[in-house]
Amino acid sequence: MAASLLRVSHLAACYGDAQALWDVGLEACPGELVVMVGANGAGKTTTLRAISGLIRASGLIEFKGESIRGASSSRIVEMGIGHVPEGRALFPHMSIRDNLELGAYTPGPRRRRRRNLERVFSLFPRLKERERQTAGTLSGGEQQMCAMGRGLMSEPSLLLLDEPSLGLAPIVVDGIFEIIAAIRKAGVTVVLVEQHVAQALEVADRAFILADGKTVGSGTGAELLVDPRVRESYLSV
């Protein structure tokens, strides 16, 4: 197996006096799609935020063999980690193009923003057709495309996706998974939090089960699809 691109172990984090993570561990190797599975409140979003430097955490967070725990979020972006948050967090009164260009705020990607825009528009041709349209007038699926495109503008080698299909119609969800496959094909490693557990596990290389702020299980996507705990708790089988 290739050396880990991302390695997290014994991760703990709090929001004020409330502890959200107690002992989370996960790993992603180059080119993999890694899925985090867990109920609401299990700590999945908090784990992504800790990796991105958006909240303080203890434990080990390594990216490309280097500790990034305690690094600023801007430094983590510069190192090659992109984060598409739950809820998309677009600027609704700005155009699609302006929202995308905000993702290229670090020096290297900003110099190459034209090339990066072309790359994003090749993945999301609908955004190219509407690049001057304000983001707030887009459908939910189009807004998610814009958020994912903005995440790619920073030229990440690792992309964290938090619930990209949340609130979308099933046919749009299928399109989101096709885009995730295309992102992987382009050489970007993906760590995915996704409510459509079965669909995510079907395409995952590896998956980690979180419960009450701890990693309580792991395996390949295929293994977890037939795991009785996963089937009972997350697949309603």
Backbone as CSV, one residue per row, in Angstrom:
resi,resn,N_x,N_y,N_z,CA_x,CA_y,CA_z,C_x,C_y,C_z
1,MET,0.844,-1.199,0.000,0.000,0.000,0.000,0.880,1.250,0.000
2,ALA,0.446,2.274,-0.725,1.197,3.517,-0.778,1.204,4.197,0.587
3,ALA,2.198,5.062,0.789,2.261,5.824,2.030,1.024,6.706,2.148
4,SER,0.602,6.926,3.381,-0.615,7.705,3.614,-0.431,9.147,3.172
5,LEU,-1.442,9.685,2.511,-1.481,11.112,2.236,-1.956,11.854,3.478
6,LEU,-2.988,11.298,4.129,-3.562,11.867,5.348,-3.594,10.778,6.416
7,ARG,-3.159,11.124,7.607,-3.247,10.180,8.727,-3.707,10.932,9.962
8,VAL,-4.775,10.436,10.559,-5.357,11.032,11.761,-5.446,9.944,12.821
9,SER,-4.999,10.251,14.038,-5.153,9.268,15.117,-5.326,9.991,16.442
10,HIS,-6.105,9.372,17.316,-6.373,9.889,18.663,-6.818,11.350,18.634
11,LEU,-7.637,11.676,17.645,-8.086,13.058,17.483,-9.178,13.376,18.502
12,ALA,-9.006,14.484,19.206,-9.998,14.954,20.173,-10.200,16.446,19.964
13,ALA,-11.448,16.895,20.160,-11.739,18.311,19.947,-12.983,18.694,20.728
14,CYS,-13.057,19.984,21.079,-14.186,20.512,21.854,-14.765,21.735,21.162
15,TYR,-16.045,21.977,21.426,-16.673,23.256,21.133,-16.973,23.892,22.483
16,GLY,-16.150,24.835,22.882,-16.300,25.396,24.225,-16.042,24.310,25.261
17,ASP,-17.010,24.119,26.160,-16.875,23.105,27.201,-17.403,21.740,26.765
18,ALA,-17.964,21.670,25.579,-18.564,20.412,25.112,-17.573,19.658,24.237
19,GLN,-17.217,18.453,24.637,-16.287,17.660,23.850,-17.048,16.949,22.726
20,ALA,-16.573,17.146,21.491,-17.237,16.566,20.315,-16.506,15.343,19.789
21,LEU,-15.180,15.350,19.906,-14.369,14.214,19.455,-13.553,13.699,20.627
22,TRP,-13.491,12.386,20.731,-12.753,11.763,21.826,-11.552,10.965,21.326
23,ASP,-11.741,10.212,20.259,-10.647,9.349,19.785,-10.938,8.924,18.343
24,VAL,-10.717,9.841,17.410,-10.997,9.564,15.998,-9.703,9.231,15.276
25,GLY,-9.757,8.205,14.452,-8.632,7.853,13.606,-9.126,7.514,12.211
26,LEU,-8.374,7.948,11.208,-8.674,7.579,9.823,-7.423,7.784,8.986
27,GLU,-7.468,7.265,7.776,-6.300,7.312,6.910,-6.777,7.363,5.465
28,ALA,-6.038,8.084,4.624,-6.317,8.136,3.196,-5.008,8.089,2.440
29,CYS,-4.915,7.192,1.469,-3.737,7.094,0.611,-4.010,7.820,-0.705
30,PRO,-2.951,8.191,-1.432,-3.152,8.932,-2.680,-4.096,8.214,-3.642
31,GLY,-5.056,8.969,-4.170,-5.992,8.441,-5.147,-7.199,7.750,-4.575
32,GLU,-7.280,7.618,-3.267,-8.391,6.900,-2.656,-9.620,7.785,-2.481
33,LEU,-10.774,7.116,-2.408,-11.996,7.728,-1.908,-12.288,7.085,-0.563
34,VAL,-12.223,7.888,0.483,-12.444,7.417,1.848,-13.737,8.031,2.356
35,VAL,-14.591,7.195,2.946,-15.901,7.636,3.413,-15.958,7.531,4.933
36,MET,-16.530,8.545,5.571,-16.845,8.478,6.997,-18.337,8.219,7.164
37,VAL,-18.655,7.189,7.925,-20.025,6.762,8.168,-20.358,7.012,9.631
38,GLY,-21.558,7.502,9.904,-21.976,7.698,11.291,-23.276,8.464,11.362
39,ALA,-23.954,8.326,12.479,-25.208,9.040,12.684,-24.950,10.536,12.859
40,ASN,-26.007,11.327,12.803,-25.881,12.745,13.103,-25.309,12.914,14.506
41,GLY,-24.333,13.797,14.643,-23.716,14.024,15.934,-22.572,13.082,16.253
42,ALA,-22.199,12.219,15.309,-21.113,11.264,15.556,-19.746,11.925,15.555
43,GLY,-19.632,13.097,14.909,-18.353,13.803,14.874,-17.732,13.910,13.500
44,LYS,-18.471,13.584,12.468,-17.911,13.575,11.117,-17.524,14.984,10.654
45,THR,-18.456,15.922,10.771,-18.171,17.299,10.349,-17.068,17.904,11.206
46,THR,-17.100,17.644,12.494,-16.054,18.171,13.381,-14.689,17.628,12.992
47,THR,-14.625,16.358,12.592,-13.353,15.789,12.139,-12.825,16.533,10.919
48,LEU,-13.687,16.801,9.952,-13.249,17.548,8.770,-12.786,18.948,9.148
49,ARG,-13.494,19.574,10.050,-13.111,20.928,10.474,-11.778,20.922,11.209
50,ALA,-11.511,19.881,11.964,-10.219,19.773,12.655,-9.092,19.581,11.651
51,ILE,-9.308,18.746,10.653,-8.285,18.533,9.620,-7.986,19.836,8.895
52,SER,-9.020,20.637,8.655,-8.874,21.898,7.916,-8.338,23.041,8.762
53,GLY,-8.158,22.818,10.057,-7.652,23.879,10.917,-8.699,24.880,11.336
54,LEU,-9.974,24.537,11.168,-11.039,25.462,11.524,-11.382,25.414,13.002
55,ILE,-11.022,24.316,13.666,-11.152,24.231,15.112,-9.878,23.637,15.684
56,ARG,-9.596,23.946,16.931,-8.425,23.396,17.605,-8.686,21.948,17.992
57,ALA,-7.647,21.136,17.935,-7.788,19.724,18.266,-6.488,19.214,18.859
58,SER,-6.586,18.094,19.543,-5.401,17.395,20.023,-5.317,16.050,19.317
59,GLY,-4.178,15.419,19.401,-3.969,14.174,18.687,-3.078,14.403,17.486
60,LEU,-3.073,13.464,16.569,-2.181,13.523,15.410,-2.973,13.770,14.135
61,ILE,-2.551,14.783,13.377,-3.064,15.029,12.030,-1.850,15.237,11.134
62,GLU,-1.582,14.290,10.262,-0.446,14.381,9.351,-0.932,14.413,7.906
63,PHE,-0.317,15.286,7.119,-0.600,15.391,5.693,0.728,15.342,4.954
64,LYS,0.864,14.384,4.066,2.122,14.160,3.344,3.279,13.957,4.314
65,GLY,2.997,13.274,5.429,4.030,12.967,6.402,4.402,14.093,7.339
66,GLU,3.723,15.225,7.249,4.034,16.398,8.073,2.850,16.721,8.979
67,SER,3.130,17.024,10.230,2.059,17.394,11.149,1.461,18.731,10.740
68,ILE,0.125,18.758,10.653,-0.552,20.019,10.353,-1.442,20.449,11.510
69,ARG,-1.436,19.706,12.595,-2.244,20.104,13.748,-1.718,21.425,14.295
70,GLY,-2.600,22.366,14.435,-2.218,23.694,14.901,-1.886,24.670,13.791
71,ALA,-1.758,24.191,12.561,-1.509,25.101,11.445,-2.761,25.913,11.141
72,SER,-2.572,27.100,10.576,-3.722,27.932,10.216,-4.461,27.297,9.046
73,SER,-5.735,27.621,8.923,-6.524,27.075,7.818,-5.972,27.526,6.473
74,SER,-5.469,28.762,6.388,-4.910,29.230,5.115,-3.646,28.451,4.756
75,ARG,-2.816,28.147,5.756,-1.618,27.349,5.503,-1.992,25.941,5.041
76,ILE,-3.031,25.378,5.630,-3.468,24.032,5.255,-3.977,24.019,3.809
77,VAL,-4.674,25.064,3.399,-5.096,25.176,2.002,-3.878,25.254,1.093
78,GLU,-2.892,26.053,1.477,-1.677,26.180,0.674,-0.957,24.843,0.515
79,MET,-1.038,23.990,1.531,-0.366,22.702,1.486,-1.079,21.710,0.574
80,GLY,-2.360,21.976,0.269,-3.043,21.122,-0.690,-4.298,20.442,-0.192
81,ILE,-4.947,20.980,0.835,-6.201,20.425,1.331,-7.337,21.400,1.037
82,GLY,-8.326,20.946,0.298,-9.528,21.732,0.044,-10.675,21.193,0.869
83,HIS,-11.618,22.060,1.215,-12.730,21.675,2.089,-14.005,22.285,1.527
84,VAL,-14.955,21.428,1.176,-16.274,21.879,0.731,-17.230,21.622,1.881
85,PRO,-17.666,22.661,2.595,-18.428,22.449,3.834,-19.876,22.056,3.573
86,GLU,-20.472,21.465,4.583,-21.910,21.216,4.551,-22.634,22.553,4.440
87,GLY,-23.646,22.613,3.571,-24.403,23.856,3.414,-23.857,24.784,2.356
88,ARG,-22.709,24.425,1.768,-22.122,25.097,0.593,-21.462,26.432,0.872
89,ALA,-22.045,27.280,1.733,-21.415,28.545,2.154,-21.007,29.417,0.973
90,LEU,-21.881,29.518,-0.019,-21.622,30.415,-1.143,-22.010,31.848,-0.776
91,PHE,-21.518,32.791,-1.563,-21.943,34.191,-1.432,-23.079,34.404,-2.432
92,PRO,-24.338,34.454,-1.959,-25.488,34.376,-2.871,-25.618,35.540,-3.828
93,HIS,-25.092,36.723,-3.481,-25.256,37.888,-4.334,-24.083,38.085,-5.286
94,MET,-23.126,37.174,-5.234,-21.986,37.221,-6.151,-22.202,36.215,-7.271
95,SER,-21.550,36.448,-8.398,-21.708,35.561,-9.543,-21.017,34.217,-9.291
96,ILE,-21.390,33.246,-10.110,-20.719,31.948,-10.052,-19.218,32.131,-10.216
97,ARG,-18.822,32.894,-11.213,-17.391,33.074,-11.486,-16.679,33.695,-10.292
98,ASP,-17.285,34.719,-9.676,-16.650,35.365,-8.528,-16.546,34.404,-7.349
99,ASN,-17.580,33.594,-7.119,-17.513,32.591,-6.053,-16.379,31.607,-6.315
100,LEU,-16.249,31.173,-7.553,-15.178,30.234,-7.886,-13.804,30.862,-7.670
101,GLU,-13.643,32.085,-8.113,-12.322,32.717,-8.011,-11.907,32.946,-6.561
102,LEU,-12.880,33.040,-5.660,-12.530,33.168,-4.247,-11.788,31.934,-3.739
103,GLY,-11.984,30.793,-4.402,-11.275,29.583,-4.001,-9.804,29.608,-4.350
104,ALA,-9.402,30.524,-5.217,-8.006,30.610,-5.664,-7.317,31.807,-5.028
105,TYR,-7.421,31.894,-3.703,-6.893,33.099,-3.054,-5.436,32.977,-2.645
106,THR,-4.883,31.755,-2.626,-3.462,31.623,-2.300,-2.638,31.956,-3.541
107,PRO,-1.372,32.366,-3.364,-0.609,32.939,-4.488,-0.505,32.054,-5.724
108,GLY,-0.145,30.775,-5.568,0.031,29.923,-6.734,-1.252,29.734,-7.522
109,PRO,-2.318,29.254,-6.872,-3.583,29.108,-7.586,-4.119,30.413,-8.166
110,ARG,-3.866,31.537,-7.484,-4.349,32.814,-8.034,-3.650,33.127,-9.352
111,ARG,-2.350,32.835,-9.440,-1.636,33.056,-10.704,-2.182,32.148,-11.805
112,ARG,-2.677,31.004,-11.419,-3.144,30.014,-12.407,-4.665,29.922,-12.441
113,ARG,-5.340,30.985,-12.010,-6.793,30.880,-11.857,-7.498,30.689,-13.187
114,ARG,-6.973,31.228,-14.268,-7.626,31.029,-15.569,-7.606,29.545,-15.940
115,ARG,-6.439,28.913,-15.754,-6.340,27.482,-16.045,-7.244,26.675,-15.118
116,ASN,-7.278,27.081,-13.852,-8.112,26.364,-12.893,-9.596,26.541,-13.192
117,LEU,-9.982,27.732,-13.651,-11.368,27.940,-14.052,-11.748,27.025,-15.212
118,GLU,-10.841,26.905,-16.183,-11.113,26.018,-17.316,-11.287,24.580,-16.838
119,ARG,-10.471,24.182,-15.880,-10.577,22.826,-15.333,-11.932,22.627,-14.651
120,VAL,-12.347,23.607,-13.846,-13.633,23.510,-13.156,-14.780,23.506,-14.159
121,PHE,-14.708,24.374,-15.159,-15.785,24.440,-16.143,-15.869,23.162,-16.991
122,SER,-14.738,22.471,-17.151,-14.783,21.198,-17.877,-15.516,20.136,-17.063
123,LEU,-15.404,20.210,-15.730,-16.122,19.291,-14.855,-17.584,19.684,-14.705
124,PHE,-17.838,20.995,-14.728,-19.183,21.524,-14.497,-19.571,22.443,-15.656
125,PRO,-19.882,21.902,-16.817,-20.215,22.773,-17.961,-21.417,23.667,-17.705
126,ARG,-22.319,23.237,-16.827,-23.473,24.081,-16.522,-23.040,25.390,-15.868
127,LEU,-21.975,25.340,-15.064,-21.473,26.567,-14.437,-20.886,27.512,-15.484
128,LYS,-20.235,26.953,-16.482,-19.688,27.783,-17.557,-20.801,28.515,-18.281
129,GLU,-21.908,27.807,-18.542,-23.035,28.420,-19.244,-23.625,29.591,-18.455
130,ARG,-23.485,29.544,-17.116,-24.160,30.531,-16.268,-23.173,31.309,-15.404
131,GLU,-21.954,31.448,-15.834,-20.906,31.977,-14.955,-21.193,33.377,-14.435
132,ARG,-22.011,34.159,-15.135,-22.332,35.516,-14.676,-23.594,35.557,-13.823
133,GLN,-24.259,34.428,-13.661,-25.476,34.369,-12.855,-25.115,34.389,-11.375
134,THR,-25.948,35.050,-10.560,-25.662,35.092,-9.126,-25.927,33.734,-8.502
135,ALA,-25.080,33.369,-7.540,-25.135,32.031,-6.957,-26.456,31.759,-6.242
136,GLY,-27.069,32.801,-5.681,-28.300,32.614,-4.941,-29.485,32.235,-5.804
137,THR,-29.371,32.409,-7.126,-30.475,32.065,-8.021,-30.333,30.656,-8.593
138,LEU,-29.296,29.921,-8.207,-29.065,28.572,-8.722,-29.922,27.552,-7.982
139,SER,-30.142,26.423,-8.623,-30.798,25.305,-7.944,-29.842,24.724,-6.907
140,GLY,-30.372,23.861,-6.042,-29.521,23.249,-5.026,-28.367,22.463,-5.627
141,GLY,-28.645,21.717,-6.681,-27.591,20.947,-7.321,-26.532,21.831,-7.942
142,GLU,-26.959,22.930,-8.570,-26.001,23.858,-9.184,-25.167,24.560,-8.113
143,GLN,-25.791,24.892,-6.993,-25.021,25.497,-5.904,-23.959,24.528,-5.386
144,GLN,-24.310,23.241,-5.297,-23.331,22.268,-4.839,-22.186,22.140,-5.844
145,MET,-22.484,22.181,-7.116,-21.439,22.174,-8.134,-20.509,23.371,-7.954
146,CYS,-21.092,24.526,-7.684,-20.294,25.739,-7.503,-19.393,25.610,-6.275
147,ALA,-19.943,25.059,-5.195,-19.143,24.881,-3.981,-17.990,23.902,-4.215
148,MET,-18.265,22.811,-4.919,-17.212,21.849,-5.217,-16.178,22.454,-6.161
149,GLY,-16.656,23.214,-7.137,-15.722,23.880,-8.043,-14.837,24.865,-7.313
150,ARG,-15.416,25.619,-6.385,-14.609,26.564,-5.591,-13.533,25.814,-4.803
151,GLY,-13.895,24.640,-4.244,-12.911,23.849,-3.522,-11.765,23.395,-4.404
152,LEU,-12.046,23.136,-5.678,-11.005,22.678,-6.598,-10.116,23.818,-7.094
153,MET,-10.569,25.054,-6.949,-9.792,26.192,-7.442,-8.473,26.370,-6.691
154,SER,-8.353,25.802,-5.496,-7.118,25.928,-4.724,-6.104,24.844,-5.079
155,GLU,-6.415,24.032,-6.103,-5.525,22.968,-6.583,-5.221,21.936,-5.494
156,PRO,-6.230,21.409,-4.819,-5.967,20.474,-3.723,-5.514,19.107,-4.238
157,SER,-4.672,18.454,-3.442,-4.401,17.036,-3.680,-5.314,16.178,-2.812
158,LEU,-5.939,16.809,-1.799,-6.923,16.152,-0.940,-8.133,17.064,-0.829
159,LEU,-9.319,16.525,-1.122,-10.548,17.308,-1.047,-11.469,16.680,-0.015
160,LEU,-11.881,17.481,0.964,-12.821,17.057,1.995,-14.210,17.504,1.583
161,LEU,-15.123,16.554,1.444,-16.491,16.852,1.009,-17.456,16.499,2.132
162,ASP,-18.179,17.496,2.611,-19.100,17.290,3.728,-20.537,17.331,3.226
163,GLU,-21.171,16.164,3.151,-22.578,16.015,2.767,-22.895,16.730,1.447
164,PRO,-22.195,16.399,0.366,-22.456,17.124,-0.885,-23.842,16.887,-1.472
165,SER,-24.513,15.787,-1.094,-25.835,15.517,-1.678,-26.978,15.954,-0.783
166,LEU,-26.687,16.646,0.313,-27.714,17.006,1.282,-28.826,17.827,0.629
167,GLY,-30.057,17.333,0.743,-31.211,18.064,0.253,-31.442,18.004,-1.242
168,LEU,-30.694,17.171,-1.960,-30.814,17.126,-3.414,-31.694,15.957,-3.856
169,ALA,-32.331,16.135,-5.010,-33.159,15.077,-5.580,-32.291,13.890,-5.989
170,PRO,-32.858,12.673,-5.975,-32.050,11.483,-6.296,-31.306,11.557,-7.620
171,ILE,-31.944,12.095,-8.656,-31.268,12.163,-9.946,-30.078,13.122,-9.891
172,VAL,-30.181,14.166,-9.072,-29.073,15.104,-8.906,-27.957,14.459,-8.083
173,VAL,-28.345,13.644,-7.092,-27.356,12.925,-6.281,-26.495,12.038,-7.171
174,ASP,-27.115,11.343,-8.117,-26.341,10.508,-9.038,-25.307,11.339,-9.789
175,GLY,-25.696,12.539,-10.182,-24.759,13.423,-10.875,-23.604,13.853,-9.988
176,ILE,-23.889,14.100,-8.708,-22.829,14.482,-7.767,-21.818,13.347,-7.635
177,PHE,-22.298,12.112,-7.555,-21.372,10.979,-7.454,-20.552,10.810,-8.727
178,GLU,-21.129,11.114,-9.869,-20.360,11.064,-11.118,-19.251,12.112,-11.106
179,ILE,-19.552,13.280,-10.545,-18.540,14.331,-10.459,-17.424,13.924,-9.492
180,ILE,-17.788,13.313,-8.371,-16.777,12.840,-7.425,-15.855,11.830,-8.113
181,ALA,-16.428,10.948,-8.927,-15.617,9.986,-9.668,-14.666,10.695,-10.624
182,ALA,-15.139,11.752,-11.271,-14.289,12.503,-12.194,-13.167,13.228,-11.453
183,ILE,-13.464,13.741,-10.257,-12.442,14.409,-9.446,-11.353,13.419,-9.077
184,ARG,-11.741,12.222,-8.674,-10.755,11.176,-8.358,-9.914,10.830,-9.584
185,LYS,-10.567,10.700,-10.726,-9.864,10.344,-11.955,-8.813,11.388,-12.305
186,ALA,-9.080,12.630,-11.886,-8.120,13.715,-12.126,-6.965,13.697,-11.136
187,GLY,-6.957,12.738,-10.204,-5.828,12.579,-9.300,-6.006,13.178,-7.928
188,VAL,-7.220,13.599,-7.583,-7.475,14.200,-6.270,-8.009,13.123,-5.324
189,THR,-7.381,12.997,-4.167,-7.867,12.099,-3.120,-9.069,12.747,-2.447
190,VAL,-10.076,11.943,-2.101,-11.318,12.489,-1.554,-11.640,11.818,-0.220
191,VAL,-11.944,12.638,0.789,-12.536,12.158,2.035,-13.961,12.687,2.067
192,LEU,-14.917,11.767,2.139,-16.327,12.095,1.928,-17.163,11.761,3.155
193,VAL,-17.966,12.722,3.581,-19.051,12.488,4.543,-20.337,12.553,3.738
194,GLU,-21.149,11.492,3.824,-22.282,11.390,2.915,-23.441,10.658,3.570
195,GLN,-24.649,11.253,3.442,-25.843,10.654,4.026,-26.336,9.454,3.233
196,HIS,-26.033,9.391,1.943,-26.395,8.235,1.126,-25.319,7.163,1.316
197,VAL,-25.439,6.451,2.434,-24.360,5.571,2.887,-24.106,4.443,1.899
198,ALA,-25.150,3.776,1.446,-24.958,2.647,0.535,-24.277,3.089,-0.749
199,GLN,-24.720,4.204,-1.306,-24.148,4.693,-2.556,-22.686,5.084,-2.365
200,ALA,-22.381,5.658,-1.208,-20.999,6.050,-0.928,-20.102,4.827,-0.734
201,LEU,-20.585,3.846,0.015,-19.766,2.656,0.264,-19.527,1.859,-1.011
202,GLU,-20.463,1.902,-1.930,-20.290,1.170,-3.190,-19.075,1.663,-3.977
203,VAL,-18.714,2.919,-3.817,-17.590,3.476,-4.590,-16.368,3.761,-3.716
204,ALA,-16.475,3.505,-2.402,-15.381,3.827,-1.484,-14.281,2.771,-1.534
205,ASP,-13.042,3.223,-1.462,-11.922,2.302,-1.252,-11.910,1.836,0.198
206,ARG,-12.073,2.796,1.097,-12.094,2.472,2.525,-13.120,3.349,3.216
207,ALA,-13.568,2.876,4.376,-14.541,3.648,5.149,-14.268,3.467,6.628
208,PHE,-14.643,4.494,7.375,-14.454,4.504,8.825,-15.790,4.826,9.472
209,ILE,-16.137,4.056,10.509,-17.395,4.248,11.222,-17.128,5.098,12.461
210,LEU,-17.876,6.195,12.612,-17.763,7.051,13.780,-19.026,6.938,14.624
211,ALA,-18.843,6.925,15.928,-19.971,6.948,16.863,-19.525,7.665,18.119
212,ASP,-20.296,8.651,18.544,-20.018,9.382,19.785,-18.594,9.918,19.833
213,GLY,-18.138,10.460,18.695,-16.832,11.097,18.659,-15.651,10.147,18.647
214,LYS,-15.900,8.884,18.297,-14.821,7.894,18.252,-14.933,7.076,16.969
215,THR,-13.790,6.629,16.469,-13.794,5.666,15.372,-14.005,4.280,15.966
216,VAL,-15.076,3.621,15.547,-15.439,2.336,16.151,-15.356,1.173,15.165
217,GLY,-14.976,1.454,13.928,-14.845,0.392,12.944,-14.292,0.932,11.650
218,SER,-13.752,0.051,10.827,-13.230,0.449,9.525,-13.139,-0.774,8.633
219,GLY,-12.983,-0.532,7.352,-12.844,-1.606,6.387,-12.963,-1.049,4.988
220,THR,-12.915,-1.920,4.010,-13.169,-1.470,2.655,-14.646,-1.128,2.506
221,GLY,-14.965,-0.389,1.452,-16.362,-0.087,1.224,-17.195,-1.349,1.066
222,ALA,-16.655,-2.322,0.337,-17.380,-3.582,0.123,-17.604,-4.330,1.428
223,GLU,-16.595,-4.314,2.310,-16.738,-5.001,3.597,-17.822,-4.363,4.455
224,LEU,-17.853,-3.049,4.490,-18.833,-2.387,5.346,-20.246,-2.479,4.781
225,LEU,-20.370,-2.642,3.477,-21.699,-2.815,2.893,-22.391,-4.065,3.420
226,VAL,-21.609,-5.076,3.786,-22.213,-6.319,4.289,-22.012,-6.479,5.791
227,ASP,-21.445,-5.466,6.454,-21.246,-5.518,7.895,-22.612,-5.392,8.583
228,PRO,-22.970,-6.342,9.452,-24.293,-6.286,10.094,-24.547,-4.992,10.856
229,ARG,-23.515,-4.428,11.504,-23.699,-3.179,12.245,-24.073,-2.034,11.311
230,VAL,-23.374,-1.984,10.189,-23.637,-0.911,9.225,-25.015,-1.098,8.593
231,ARG,-25.334,-2.327,8.229,-26.621,-2.594,7.601,-27.788,-2.251,8.518
232,GLU,-27.649,-2.581,9.777,-28.731,-2.314,10.732,-28.825,-0.846,11.089
233,SER,-27.664,-0.204,11.278,-27.669,1.168,11.789,-27.827,2.229,10.699
234,TYR,-27.278,1.965,9.489,-27.213,3.013,8.493,-27.882,2.676,7.168
235,LEU,-28.166,1.399,6.946,-28.765,1.012,5.672,-30.196,0.522,5.829
236,SER,-30.709,0.518,7.059,-32.091,0.091,7.349,-32.380,-1.302,6.794
237,VAL,-31.413,-2.193,6.978,-31.565,-3.570,6.506,-31.616,-4.505,7.706
